[in-house]
Amino acid sequence: MVRQERAIRTRRAILETAARMFNELGYEGSTIGMLIERVQLTRGGVYFHFTSKEQLARAVLDEAVTREGLMPQTLKLQEWVDLALLLAYRVPREPVLSASIQLSVDPKARSLFGTRWPDWIAVSTDMLTEAKARGELRLHVDPAQVARLVVGAWTGVQLVTETLPGRDLSHEVSALFALVLPSVVPADVLAKLDTSHYRAEHLLAAARSSGGQPAPVPPS
């Protein structure tokens, strides 16, 4: 058990180091040699867990779609909002998540591995479809269209925010919802939603203290 736990920690250290490397240097600029220097393991120690840069990139993308911190709510729409807020809180703090976005916008990596945006759209569409069935969306709203547009808007906000000094992604995504939700949500439902920028931090802390960490969503 001790050996297995050590192996899990080592694999995680390698993956997070690779993620920081992808964030800093891009996919093409990163090499296994650089990774070995940064993680301070032997080549054999790294290759035991990952045999190529391509395998590292795929492992990063495998963690891109995650529900960690998400908790059941009375409104399904609140869960959808929470998922976006949680990601906004986690991406600047977790290199593997930020690297999954970096790999998705990197032309070379995208041509090799695709992106996880279709998976995020699918998750959002399912949640919004259920929300509409519960009467939480306006009658004219197309859940799939809203899912596509909000995933695209969220990504754009993240890419712009990381280039602007002093801007916080949680605040920006909260502001995005303040603009979008009134056009798709009935007023009585809107009044019950919490889109505050600090909500995700509290949700994540509660989930982690209770040991609840849902696994990443597998590719569709």
Residue pairs with C-beta under 8 A, 6 or more apart in sequence:
7 49
10 41
10 45
10 49
11 49
11 50
13 39
14 35
14 39
14 41
14 46
14 49
14 50
14 56
15 50
15 56
15 59
15 60
15 96
16 95
16 96
17 35
17 38
17 39
18 30
18 35
18 50
18 53
18 56
18 59
18 60
18 99
19 60
19 95
19 96
19 98
19 99
20 38
20 95
20 99
21 30
21 34
21 35
21 38
22 30
22 57
22 60
22 99
22 102
22 103
22 106
23 95
23 98
23 99
23 102
25 34
26 102
26 106
27 53
27 57
27 102
27 103
27 106
27 108
27 109
28 106
28 108
30 53
31 53
32 43
32 46
32 52
32 53
35 46
35 56
36 42
36 43
36 46
39 46
50 56
50 59
54 112
54 113
57 103
57 109
57 112
57 113
58 113
60 96
60 99
60 100
60 103
61 100
61 103
61 104
61 113
61 115
61 116
62 216
62 219
63 96
63 97
63 100
63 216
64 97
64 100
64 101
64 104
64 116
64 119
64 120
64 216
65 116
65 119
65 120
65 123
65 216
65 217
66 87
66 97
66 214
66 215
66 216
66 217
67 83
67 214
67 217
68 86
68 90
68 204
68 207
68 213
68 214
69 82
69 86
69 90
69 200
69 203
69 204
69 207
69 208
70 79
70 82
70 83
70 86
70 203
70 207
70 214
71 79
71 82
71 203
71 206
71 207
71 212
72 79
73 79
73 82
74 192
75 131
75 134
75 136
75 189
75 192
75 193
76 127
76 130
76 131
76 134
76 136
77 127
77 128
77 131
77 136
77 137
77 185
77 189
77 193
78 192
78 193
78 194
79 127
80 124
80 127
80 128
80 131
81 177
81 181
81 193
81 194
81 195
82 199
82 200
82 203
83 123
83 124
83 127
84 150
84 154
84 173
84 177
85 170
85 173
85 174
85 195
85 197
85 199
85 200
85 203
86 200
86 203
86 204
87 97
87 154
88 154
88 158
88 169
88 170
88 172
88 173
88 174
88 200
89 169
89 170
89 200
89 201
89 204
90 97
90 200
90 204
91 97
91 98
91 101
91 158
91 169
92 98
92 162
92 169
100 116
101 155
101 158
101 159
103 109
103 110
103 113
103 115
104 110
104 115
104 116
104 117
105 159
116 219
117 151
117 152
117 155
118 220
119 217
119 219
119 220
120 151
121 144
121 147
121 148
121 151
122 147
122 220
123 217
124 146
124 147
124 150
124 151
125 143
125 144
125 147
128 137
128 141
128 143
128 144
128 146
128 147
129 143
129 144
131 137
131 143
132 141
132 143
135 186
135 189
136 185
136 186
136 189
137 143
137 146
137 184
137 185
137 186
138 183
138 184
138 185
138 186
141 184
146 184
150 176
150 180
153 176
153 180
154 173
154 176
157 169
157 172
157 173
157 176
158 169
161 167
161 168
161 169
161 172
162 169
168 197
170 197
170 198
170 200
170 201
171 197
173 197
174 195
174 196
174 197
177 195
178 195
181 190
181 193
181 195
182 190
185 193
207 213
